[in-house]
Amino acid sequence: MEVTWPSHGKLTSRFTAMGPYFRKEHSSKEMYFFDCLASCVSSKPAADEREFYGWWFELRVNEDSFEYHYWFGLYDKQGEWQEGTIPSKHQTEVQQSLEVFYQKLLDTLQKLELDLSAAPSLSPNLALPAA
């Protein structure tokens, strides 16, 4: 089945409308980048020096659909993601934020009549449920 892809501008607008997740500056026509600083490690440091647990999510264009891959980890003081295990006291908040985002993404892609699947490189136990 031939897919009619919306323009990059239309996709960017739709992803921006989903909320604070979309990072246009890290995205391109081939890959769209999302992330979420879900849980603050400690509120003691100054706001610009705080670290957060969360996730980042890449949506890649393939021939007839999008493929996704995501990671959990720490957003450090330098503004970089470091893949890692989320401590148990932060896991619920991080997981729930991913689930809320993913449902918004599914709804957006459904309206655009675009399909989504897990990237082959994503561990099967991390694959999110289909729409």
C-alpha positions as CSV (number, residue, x, y, z in Angstrom):
1,M,0.0,0.0,0.0
2,E,1.3,3.4,-1.0
3,V,1.6,5.9,1.8
4,T,1.0,9.6,1.2
5,W,3.3,11.3,3.6
6,P,2.3,14.7,5.1
7,S,4.9,17.4,4.6
8,H,7.6,17.8,7.2
9,G,6.1,21.1,8.2
10,K,2.7,19.5,8.8
11,L,4.2,16.7,10.9
12,T,6.3,19.3,12.9
13,S,3.1,21.3,13.6
14,R,1.2,18.2,14.7
15,F,4.0,16.9,16.9
16,T,4.4,20.4,18.5
17,A,0.6,20.4,19.2
18,M,1.0,17.2,21.2
19,G,2.6,19.1,24.1
20,P,6.0,19.7,25.5
21,Y,7.6,16.5,24.2
22,F,8.7,17.4,20.6
23,R,12.2,18.8,20.1
24,K,12.3,20.4,16.7
25,E,15.9,21.4,17.0
26,H,16.9,17.7,17.3
27,S,14.6,16.5,14.5
28,S,14.9,16.2,10.7
29,K,12.7,14.9,7.8
30,E,13.9,11.4,8.5
31,M,13.8,11.4,12.3
32,Y,11.6,13.1,14.9
33,F,12.9,13.5,18.4
34,F,10.8,13.6,21.6
35,D,11.8,13.5,25.3
36,C,10.4,14.1,28.8
37,L,12.1,15.2,32.0
38,A,9.6,13.2,34.1
39,S,11.1,13.2,37.6
40,C,13.6,15.6,39.2
41,V,16.5,13.8,40.9
42,S,16.8,16.5,43.6
43,S,15.2,19.9,43.9
44,K,18.2,21.2,46.0
45,P,20.5,22.4,43.1
46,A,19.7,25.6,41.2
47,A,17.0,25.1,38.5
48,D,19.5,25.2,35.7
49,E,21.7,22.6,37.4
50,R,19.1,20.0,38.1
51,E,19.1,16.5,36.7
52,F,16.0,14.5,35.7
53,Y,15.0,11.0,35.1
54,G,12.9,10.4,32.0
55,W,12.9,9.1,28.5
56,W,13.8,10.0,24.9
57,F,12.0,8.7,21.9
58,E,13.0,8.6,18.2
59,L,10.4,8.3,15.5
60,R,12.1,7.3,12.2
61,V,10.5,7.4,8.7
62,N,10.7,4.2,6.7
63,E,9.1,3.3,3.4
64,D,5.5,3.0,4.5
65,S,5.3,3.8,8.3
66,F,7.1,5.2,11.3
67,E,9.4,3.1,13.5
68,Y,10.1,4.0,17.0
69,H,12.8,3.4,19.5
70,Y,13.1,4.8,23.0
71,W,15.4,4.8,26.0
72,F,15.2,5.5,29.7
73,G,17.8,7.4,31.6
74,L,19.1,10.6,33.2
75,Y,19.1,14.0,31.7
76,D,22.3,15.4,33.2
77,K,23.6,18.9,34.1
78,Q,25.1,19.3,30.7
79,G,21.8,18.8,29.0
80,E,22.6,15.4,27.7
81,W,20.7,12.1,28.0
82,Q,22.6,9.2,29.6
83,E,20.9,5.8,29.2
84,G,20.4,4.0,32.5
85,T,18.1,2.3,35.0
86,I,15.5,4.5,36.6
87,P,15.5,4.2,40.4
88,S,12.4,2.5,41.7
89,K,11.0,5.6,43.5
90,H,10.9,7.4,40.1
91,Q,9.8,4.5,37.8
92,T,6.0,5.0,38.1
93,E,6.2,8.7,37.2
94,V,8.6,8.1,34.3
95,Q,6.6,5.1,32.9
96,Q,3.3,7.0,33.2
97,S,4.7,10.0,31.3
98,L,5.8,7.7,28.5
99,E,2.4,6.0,28.3
100,V,0.6,9.4,28.2
101,F,2.9,10.6,25.4
102,Y,2.6,7.4,23.5
103,Q,-1.2,7.6,23.5
104,K,-1.0,11.2,22.2
105,L,1.4,10.0,19.5
106,L,-0.9,7.1,18.4
107,D,-3.9,9.5,18.3
108,T,-2.0,12.0,16.2
109,L,-0.7,9.4,13.7
110,Q,-4.1,7.8,13.5
111,K,-5.6,11.1,12.4
112,L,-2.9,11.4,9.8
113,E,-3.6,7.7,8.7
114,L,0.0,6.7,9.4
115,D,1.2,3.5,10.9
116,L,3.7,3.0,13.8
117,S,5.8,0.0,14.8
118,A,8.6,-0.8,17.1
119,A,12.1,-0.7,15.5
120,P,13.6,-4.2,15.1
121,S,16.5,-3.1,17.4
122,L,14.0,-2.4,20.3
123,S,13.9,-5.2,22.8
124,P,10.5,-7.0,22.5
125,N,9.8,-6.5,26.2
126,L,10.0,-2.7,25.6
127,A,7.6,-2.7,22.6
128,L,4.6,-0.5,23.4
129,P,1.0,-1.7,22.6
130,A,-0.3,-1.0,19.1
131,A,-3.3,1.3,18.6
